[in-house]
Amino acid sequence: MPNINITDSRKRDAVVKAESVRIYEPVQYVGPKGGQAYTRKVLKATVEHDYESLSEDAGSPEALGKALIESDPEVDLERFGMFLWNVSRVYINEDEEIVFRVEQNELVKDPWGKLKERRPRRRAEANVDADIPLTWTGHMIDKHEAVRRFVFSSKMQIVHINGLTYDFLHGMATELARANSLMLLGGGKSGKKPLVFRRGSVAYRGFLEGRVDGDKYILLLHLSNTELKVPAGKRTADPADDDELMESGKSAARAPKEKGAAAEKTTKKKTARKKAAKKKSVKKKSVKKKAVKKKTVGKKTPKKDAARKKADDKKTRQKKASKKKARKKKGASKKKSSKKTAKKAASRAASSTRARPGGSSSSRGNNKR
Amino acid sequence: MARSLEFDFEGRKFACSITKVDRKKLYGAVDIETIDVDGDRCELASLARDGKTLIPFGGTAAGYVNPDGEWVFRKDLTPVNLDGDVLETVESSFDSPSGLVNTVSIEEFLNHSVRLVYRLDAAEEGGAIDPAFVKRLASGEIYRTEFSYRGGVQADPAFIMAGQDGVIWLLITAENRIDFVNLEQAAVCASTVELDDAEEEEELDELSFDVL
């Protein structure tokens, strides 16, 4: 009996139980001698006795035909007919050897058997007893309408586990009974995902029905993965696909009276979406172009930079050279001027020493050095 | 070619062809392809308990054996229920007309799980399903009958109703056991042993603090 984490209309959630309601009526078979007869699985053929192996052994199909007439190469008297139990499922390759590492892909085919998509195998995670409870979507569908739109292939009865959850579920059943409708139950954060009871199992749309008789109640979860409709001539969406399931869930929750209006709305929405998508695509394109430009600029920079660098280097070299020249010139002029000044100073000193003997001439002479 | 079923509605008989409708026809199907590390396709096979006998697809068969381990042919078997009472067998629904007498409520229909869906059309070209019956279906009535494709031990409950687009459907179902629950009928979360009054009193009398 699986747990189910469910929310009511007040957004209160609780973990309760979902019971199977299937009636199992076993039929037994009695043999002519009396006593119950049992089914047994027996060995009929092995890979060593299939057509490929036998024809390979015989050498040719003609030789195999001859061998079949003359003897019984296709029968292993020791093993054929033996009871089988605890049989393991294995994968074998073309050489009929067991394969231990395999990858699995899903081949999605349309109603006409044409391959639509090939993708790695998806295994939807269970979401009925997850941290996020199943959402009370509030999408009510009249019972009469619901049975004519969906094929309810399975159902579970939701039952309480204690006094608190009794009140919780009784309240839900009362609300649904008053509405005389089935309510769409959704999984995931958005509350639009289908219900998955076990990892990788079939995803279903859940419809909750409530019946009340005084203190007693029935809360039934009807599960459906098929619509009651004639196969369409043109390609239809696959509700097994998560995203499309969400969309179909929206459409599934709509009343037929609102169908026309809903169709208009959907067309409007679609056009709005298309416009938005176009805008987005335009934006994306412009962004992409910018990015491309940036990229191209980024790519082109090294060449330009190199040229610039070369030019800069030239300039800097030239500058350096001119600076050096200027320095040299300056240095030469300085030397000349210093020589001149030294000569002048010497002449001045000589004149001063002549005028004032024992002055600061020594220090000045040191500085010059 | 679609097989045809004959119905009896208020003494008038009419034949309908049946066309199976399933998920594959509506939405397509998803096949699983298994490949090895080299990208070569693999096939499913069975490995016997001895660990070396490889059995290809279709390499096993099932049969009935009696308690002595002797092979018993299916035609020699008698169906019985758990009490050992012999069960009556039903004939195929294609062999005789199915009566359309009982109408059911929505709740009764909802108590059943749908196993198979067939679309009903007039069996003959240019023919029509009884107009009075179609009118009743259009008014929202759901008719209950029994259906067995090949005949056998039990017939399945079947319902005939009109779809939203006016198409008439035959829904083969399985009955479920759905009952009202009250406060006392809580689902069992853990194994609990309920004591009756006498045992409870005894337990209380025997309550002592020695064990603490």
Interface residues (C-beta under 8 A of the other chain):
Chain A: M1 V16 K17 E19 V21 R22 I23 E25 P26 V27 Q28 Y29 V30 G31 P32 K33 G35 Q36 A37 Y38 T39 R40 K41 V42 L43 K44 A45 T46 V47 E48 D50 R79 L84 W85 N86 V87 S88 R89 V90 Y91 I92 N93 E94 E96 I98 V99 R101 V102 E103 Q104 N105 E106 L107 V108 K109 D110 P111 W112 G113 K116 R118 R121 K143 H144 E145 V147 R148 R149 V151 F152 S153 S154 K155 Q157 V159 H160 I161 N162 G163 T165 Y166 E209 R211 D213 D215 K216 Y217 I218 L220 H222 N225 T226 E227 L228 K229 V230 P231 A232 T236 A237 D238 P239 A240 P256
Chain B: V21 D22 R23 K24 K25 L26 Y27 G28 A29 V30 D31 I32 E33 T34 I35 D36 V37 D40 R41 C42 E43 L44 A45 S46 L47 A48 R49 T53 L54 I55 P56 G58 G59 T60 A61 A62 G63 Y64 V65 N66 P67 D68 E70 V72 D76 L77 T78 P79 V80 N81 L82 L87 I106 E107 F109 L110 S113 V114 R115 V117 R119 G140 I142 V153 Q154 M161 A162 G163 Q164 D165 V167 W169 L171 A174 E175 N176 R177 I178 D179 F180 V181 N182 L183 Q185 A186 A187 C189
